């Protein structure tokens, strides 16, 4: 028995030495774990903020610019035709006397020829414009010439303008406008309706217009019935 106890005796110190060398397992307190979690979270947040701050701002700016341009284009498509329609309505409303009706008919005729690509030049008298524009619409050459003469008479207050003359002027203007609109393409009509230059005041024309008109001696011309 003694030898066995002697052999068993040395094994106990070996187990004790291993335990002493290894030591007890380390456990973090709850407060330390919370502090560690907060630190990791702050690092992740700082990294995300840094990545975001280095992103280019141009995509956002280009998007805003595209939206602004779209809004402006939509406003243009709505405002310009509306203003043109409002101006036409106001002119018709205020054209109550024969002279005003003739002037409105002449203005509508000139606008129709502008749609056809024959705009009136500022230096032209009504008769000069009618001569040039008549080449664009030969079938209405005679009516256009008479309308130009009556328009000059209405502009300068000549006595040739009466209710019958005004009605004839409106009839010729409607015929010319209908004929031209039937000849041009839909795209051209749309572009004409969106032309903001039509909102600008009409040019005053040649300062010698009145004297040249008087020399033409068109005082008593009337439209064909």
C-alpha positions in Angstrom: 0.0 0.0 0.0 2.8 2.4 0.7 4.3 2.3 -2.7 0.9 3.0 -4.3 0.3 6.0 -2.1 3.7 7.3 -3.0 3.0 7.0 -6.7 -0.4 8.7 -6.3 1.0 11.5 -4.3 3.1 13.2 -7.0 0.0 13.4 -9.4 -1.9 15.9 -7.2 0.7 18.7 -7.4 0.6 18.3 -11.2 -3.2 19.0 -11.4 -2.8 21.9 -9.0 -0.1 23.5 -11.1 -2.2 23.3 -14.3 -5.1 24.9 -12.5 -2.9 27.7 -11.2 -1.4 28.3 -14.5 -4.7 28.4 -16.3 -6.4 30.7 -13.8 -10.1 31.5 -13.6 -12.1 32.6 -16.8 -12.4 36.4 -17.4 -16.0 37.7 -17.6 -16.8 41.4 -18.6 -19.3 43.2 -16.5 -22.5 44.5 -18.0 -21.2 48.1 -17.9 -18.1 47.1 -19.8 -20.2 45.3 -22.4 -22.4 48.4 -22.9 -19.4 50.7 -23.3 -17.9 48.3 -25.9 -21.2 48.2 -27.8 -21.4 52.0 -27.8 -17.9 52.3 -29.1 -18.5 50.0 -32.0 -21.7 51.8 -32.9 -20.0 55.2 -32.9 -17.3 53.8 -35.2 -19.8 52.4 -37.7 -21.7 55.7 -37.6 -18.6 57.7 -38.2 -17.6 55.5 -41.1 -21.1 55.9 -42.8 -21.0 59.7 -42.3 -17.6 59.8 -43.9 -18.7 57.8 -46.9 -21.8 59.9 -47.3 -19.9 63.2 -47.1 -17.6 62.1 -49.9 -20.6 61.4 -52.4 -21.0 63.8 -55.3 -23.8 66.4 -55.0 -24.2 66.7 -58.7 -26.8 64.0 -59.3 -29.2 65.7 -56.9 -28.5 69.1 -58.4 -29.1 67.8 -61.9 -32.3 66.2 -60.8 -33.6 69.5 -59.3 -32.6 71.4 -62.5 -34.4 68.8 -64.7 -37.6 69.3 -62.6 -37.3 73.1 -62.8 -36.9 72.9 -66.6 -39.9 70.6 -66.9 -42.0 73.0 -64.8 -41.0 76.0 -67.0 -41.7 74.1 -70.2 -45.1 73.1 -69.0 -45.8 76.7 -67.9 -44.8 77.9 -71.4 -47.0 75.4 -73.1 -50.0 76.7 -71.0 -49.3 80.4 -70.7 -48.4 81.4 -74.2 -51.5 79.9 -76.0 -53.7 81.2 -73.1 -52.4 84.8 -73.5 -52.9 84.7 -77.3 -56.4 83.4 -76.9 -57.1 86.1 -74.3 -55.8 88.8 -76.6 -57.9 87.6 -79.5 -61.0 87.6 -77.2 -60.3 91.1 -76.0 -59.8 92.4 -79.5 -63.1 91.0 -80.7 -64.8 92.4 -77.6 -63.5 95.9 -78.2 -64.1 95.9 -82.0 -67.6 97.3 -81.9 -67.4 100.0 -84.6 -66.8 99.3 -88.4 -63.3 100.8 -88.4 -62.2 98.6 -85.5 -63.7 95.5 -87.1 -61.9 96.2 -90.3 -58.6 96.6 -88.4 -59.2 93.3 -86.6 -59.9 91.5 -89.9 -56.7 92.9 -91.4 -54.7 91.9 -88.3 -56.1 88.3 -88.5 -55.2 88.2 -92.2 -51.7 89.3 -91.6 -51.4 86.7 -88.8 -52.6 84.0 -91.2 -50.0 84.9 -93.7 -47.3 84.8 -91.0 -48.4 81.2 -90.4 -47.9 80.6 -94.1 -44.4 82.0 -93.9 -45.1 85.4 -95.3 -44.9 87.9 -92.4 -45.6 91.5 -92.9 -42.5 93.8 -93.0 -42.5 96.9 -90.8 -41.8 99.1 -93.7 -44.7 97.9 -95.9 -48.0 99.6 -96.4 -51.0 97.4 -96.4 -51.2 97.5 -100.2 -47.6 96.6 -100.6 -48.0 93.7 -98.3 -51.1 92.6 -100.1 -49.2 92.6 -103.4 -46.4 90.5 -102.0 -48.7 88.1 -100.0 -51.0 87.6 -103.0 -48.3 85.5 -104.7 -48.7 83.1 -101.8 -52.5 82.8 -102.2 -53.4 83.7 -105.8 -57.0 82.6 -105.5 -57.6 85.4 -102.9 -55.4 88.1 -104.6 -58.3 90.4 -105.5 -60.0 90.1 -102.1 -56.7 90.7 -100.3 -56.0 93.8 -102.3 -59.4 95.2 -101.5 -59.1 94.3 -97.8 -55.7 96.1 -97.7 -57.3 99.3 -99.2 -60.2 99.3 -96.7 -57.7 98.6 -93.8 -55.8 101.7 -94.8 -59.0 103.7 -94.9 -60.1 102.4 -91.5 -56.6 103.2 -90.0 -56.8 106.9 -91.1 -60.5 107.4 -90.5 -61.7 107.6 -94.1 -65.5 107.6 -94.7 -65.3 104.5 -96.9 -65.7 102.2 -93.8 -69.3 101.3 -92.9 -71.1 98.3 -91.6 -71.2 96.6 -95.0 -67.5 97.2 -95.6 -66.7 95.8 -92.2 -68.8 92.7 -92.8 -67.1 92.2 -96.1 -63.6 92.6 -94.5 -64.5 90.0 -91.9 -65.7 87.6 -94.6 -62.5 87.9 -96.7 -60.3 87.5 -93.6 -62.2 84.3 -92.6 -61.8 82.9 -96.1 -58.1 83.6 -96.2 -57.4 82.3 -92.8 -59.4 79.1 -93.5 -57.6 78.5 -96.8 -54.1 79.0 -95.2 -54.8 76.8 -92.2 -55.9 74.1 -94.5 -52.6 74.2 -96.5 -50.1 74.2 -93.6 -49.2 71.2 -91.5 -50.5 70.5 -88.0 -47.0 70.8 -86.6 -46.6 74.3 -88.2 -49.9 75.4 -86.7 -48.8 74.2 -83.3 -45.5 76.0 -83.5 -47.3 79.1 -84.6 -49.6 78.9 -81.6 -46.6 78.6 -79.3 -44.7 81.5 -80.8 -44.3 84.0 -77.9 -43.1 86.6 -80.4 -46.8 87.1 -81.4 -47.3 88.7 -77.9 -44.9 91.5 -78.7 -46.4 94.9 -79.9 -46.7 95.3 -83.6 -43.9 97.4 -85.2 -44.8 101.0 -85.9 -43.5 100.7 -89.4 -42.2 103.2 -91.8 -42.4 106.9 -90.6 -43.4 107.8 -94.2 -46.2 105.4 -94.2 -48.9 108.0 -94.0 -47.6 110.2 -96.8 -47.1 107.2 -99.1 -50.6 106.1 -98.3 -52.0 109.4 -99.2 -50.2 109.5 -102.5 -51.7 106.1 -103.3 -55.2 107.8 -103.3 -57.1 104.7 -102.2 -60.1 106.4 -100.6 -63.3 104.9 -102.0 -62.4 101.2 -102.6 -64.9 98.8 -101.2 -64.8 95.0 -100.9 -66.6 93.0 -103.6 -70.0 91.9 -102.5 
